[in-house]
Amino acid sequence: MDSQITLQNIVGEYALQGVPEMAAGFKFNKDSSFQFFYIYGASDRKAEGKFEISANKIILQGTKPVGKDFKLLQKKRLGNGFTIQIQFENKMFIRNVVCFFYGSNGTITQETNQDGIATANIETCNKIELIHSYFPDVPTVLDLQDNENNFFELTLNQSLEDVVFDQHIIEKDGNTLICNNIYLFGQNQVRFVKQ
């Protein structure tokens, strides 16, 4: 790793290397702002924010808030089990939302169907986490402690396509940035090379 990271040797554009069928890049500016883009299949994503250098690492703070991809519209008691209903004007986006239902006997994972519905046939549920499979990011969490409702209707926030960088740490090795993001790159560390 570099012996000393400075603003001067960070500024510039960096492109993702070595990941087939995926394009991504960072741009670091002199005013300590950054931009990020990501393209993979039908998923085009972006981020922006500020960065700082601390303990010889680059720390990103993006503008997208953590865990806010979904907005709760209503909750009520309806039937048995626990149900998630996604509403959105573009019906393509209401399917394939991954829902983790955390109950007293373990976790049930369901994806919303073409009608935007996912159901878990369990008696108790302490928490539900939601991640959109087209735009995976830090999950939206519904805390159900002391909750008597079992039906939750949500919509997608416009920030869904953006990427969360919340105190995200990147290391520098020469003209290469080393980054990990489980939602974009799985368990892999990826490299961005200065252009």
Secondary structure by P-SEA (a helix, b strand, c coil): cccccccccccbbbbbccccccccbbbbcccccbbbbbbcccccccbbbbbbbcccbbbbbccccccccccccccccccccbbbbbbcccccccccbbbbbbcccbbbbbbbcccbbbbbccccccbbbbbcccccccccccccccccccbbbbbbcccccccccccbbbbbcccbbbbbbccccccbbbbbbcc
